[in-house]
Amino acid sequence: MRLETLDLTLGRGGREVVTAASVVVEPGEVLGILGANGSGKSTILRACFGALRPVSGQVRLDGTDVATMSRREIARRVAVMAQEPPDEFGLTVAESVLLGRTPHRGVLGRDSPKDWRVVGRAMELAGVAALADRPVHRLSGGERQRTLLARAIAQEAELLLLDEPTNHLDVSYRFELMHTVAELGITTVVALHELDLALAYCDRVAVLDRGRVVALGEPADILTPALVREVFGVEASRITDPEAGTPHLLLRGTSARTRERNT
Ligand SMILES: Nc1ncnc2c1ncn2[C@@H]1O[C@H](COP(=O)(O)OP(=O)(O)OP(=O)(O)O)[C@@H](O)[C@H]1O
């Protein structure tokens, strides 16, 4: 699926929090949205699945304004992994992942063997197959997050919207989750705080500063020490992994400007 935001201006609580954001995500591309707390990442993601009406501008999914699409059509085509997981008291992991199949069924639809095949594969990919029979409410935060990813995969959507999907995960699962997402080949927009993950797994990144897209392009071109200082107020150096040859950011702490601002 191709996603476009056209001059998208969004408000929360009567205040403009995203201003004239224009971004195109090509089919199969992984776009990272980066920015400080409160810069508008989640707000943009909400608009991308029609949960928030723009003040002005549009979100288009394969050329169609999302505001004109039915909830069911959006649910069939877009999978969302939000920051606050839904309360699922009593469901097992497998049952929770099966919920991802709901938009594909008719009104009285039952689970088909295909549904369970898709659920099994999704649980394998997200690393929760061994937890299939465990109640979701007794999982750790990271296990729950992986369950949500499995559900998003089971949905077989054409667009994945992930809001800080790695925030409860241990180091190995952070890499694994982003690797899995990148390998799915589905158009993905992912709000991230970890710049190194963006460098490693995003095809392009959009950097937000107080609701405005201030940089857009390939992460290695965009994530320079100057940008990191300007947007995050953190001093950084770019280094190259001596073995893999990949670019990394070495974060050295807040800049003098940030310390002044915070005192
Ligand atoms: N429900 C709401 N009502 C009023 N203001 C809101 C609401 N949700 C978010 N905001 C405000 O909108 C702005 C953008 O918030 P948003 O959640 O999009 O930021 P974010 O970049 O995702 O932040 P974080 O990194 O902290 O998750 C912030 O100033 C926030 O306080």
The ligand as a Tripos MOL2 file, in Angstrom:
@<TRIPOS>MOLECULE
LIG
   31    33     1     0     0
SMALL
NO_CHARGES

@<TRIPOS>ATOM
      1 N1         -5.7010   13.4270   24.0820 N.pl3     1 LIG1
      2 C1         -4.9950   14.5610   24.0380 C.ar      1 LIG1
      3 N2         -5.5210   15.7470   24.4280 N.ar      1 LIG1
      4 C2         -4.8080   16.8980   24.3990 C.ar      1 LIG1
      5 N3         -3.5400   16.9700   23.9730 N.ar      1 LIG1
      6 C3         -2.9560   15.8280   23.5780 C.ar      1 LIG1
      7 C4         -3.6500   14.5700   23.5870 C.ar      1 LIG1
      8 N4         -2.8030   13.6230   23.1420 N.ar      1 LIG1
      9 C5         -1.6410   14.2490   22.8640 C.ar      1 LIG1
     10 N5         -1.7210   15.5650   23.1130 N.ar      1 LIG1
     11 C6         -0.6540   16.5680   22.9210 C.3       1 LIG1
     12 O1         -0.3100   16.5690   21.5490 O.3       1 LIG1
     13 C7          1.1000   16.7400   21.3850 C.3       1 LIG1
     14 C8          1.6630   15.6090   20.5350 C.3       1 LIG1
     15 O2          1.5060   14.3900   21.2530 O.3       1 LIG1
     16 P1          1.9190   12.9770   20.6540 P.3       1 LIG1
     17 O3          1.3850   11.9490   21.5940 O.co2     1 LIG1
     18 O4          1.5330   12.9140   19.2430 O.co2     1 LIG1
     19 O5          3.5170   13.0770   20.7630 O.3       1 LIG1
     20 P2          4.6040   11.9270   20.5570 P.3       1 LIG1
     21 O6          5.6430   12.5070   19.6530 O.co2     1 LIG1
     22 O7          3.9760   10.6570   20.1390 O.co2     1 LIG1
     23 O8          5.1950   11.8340   22.0360 O.3       1 LIG1
     24 P3          5.8750   10.6150   22.8710 P.3       1 LIG1
     25 O9          7.2500   10.4360   22.3240 O.co2     1 LIG1
     26 O10         5.9180   11.2080   24.2560 O.co2     1 LIG1
     27 O11         4.9900    9.4160   22.7570 O.co2     1 LIG1
     28 C9          1.6870   16.8140   22.7860 C.3       1 LIG1
     29 O12         1.8820   18.1690   23.1090 O.3       1 LIG1
     30 C10         0.6120   16.1960   23.6580 C.3       1 LIG1
     31 O13         0.6250   16.7830   24.9510 O.3       1 LIG1
@<TRIPOS>BOND
     1     1     2 1
     2     2     3 ar
     3     2     7 ar
     4     3     4 ar
     5     4     5 ar
     6     5     6 ar
     7     6     7 ar
     8     6    10 ar
     9     7     8 ar
    10     8     9 ar
    11     9    10 ar
    12    10    11 1
    13    11    12 1
    14    11    30 1
    15    12    13 1
    16    13    14 1
    17    13    28 1
    18    14    15 1
    19    15    16 1
    20    16    17 2
    21    16    18 1
    22    16    19 1
    23    19    20 1
    24    20    21 2
    25    20    22 1
    26    20    23 1
    27    23    24 1
    28    24    25 2
    29    24    26 1
    30    24    27 1
    31    28    29 1
    32    28    30 1
    33    30    31 1
@<TRIPOS>SUBSTRUCTURE
     1 LIG1         1 GROUP 0 **** ****
